[in-house]
């Protein structure tokens, strides 16, 4: 059974956020629009029930959904 919270794309977005990439840099790297990047971030924050990217990153690290390596 897969207990993952994030979609593959959401995970990619947050792994790039952890690397201190901007929304624009993430969009360019993944070949998607900046609005789509913001939508992915917003969706994850909603899933986690947090307010803000930093809180989302902390929670995702705690849950093992993303890593710093």
C-alpha positions, 0 to 999 in steps of 0.5 A: 500500500502506498502511503505517499501524500505527494504526487510525483510532480508535487514532490519534484516541486518541493525538492527544488524548493528545498534547494532554494529554487524560485518559483520561476526557476522551478517552472523553467526546470520542470517545463511548466508555468509559474502558476502551475508551480504555485498551484502544486505548492498550494495543493500541498499546503492544503493537503497538510493543513499548513500555512506557508511553504516553510511549514509545508517543507518542515512537515514533508521532511518530518513525514519523510516525503522529501529529503535534504539530500 
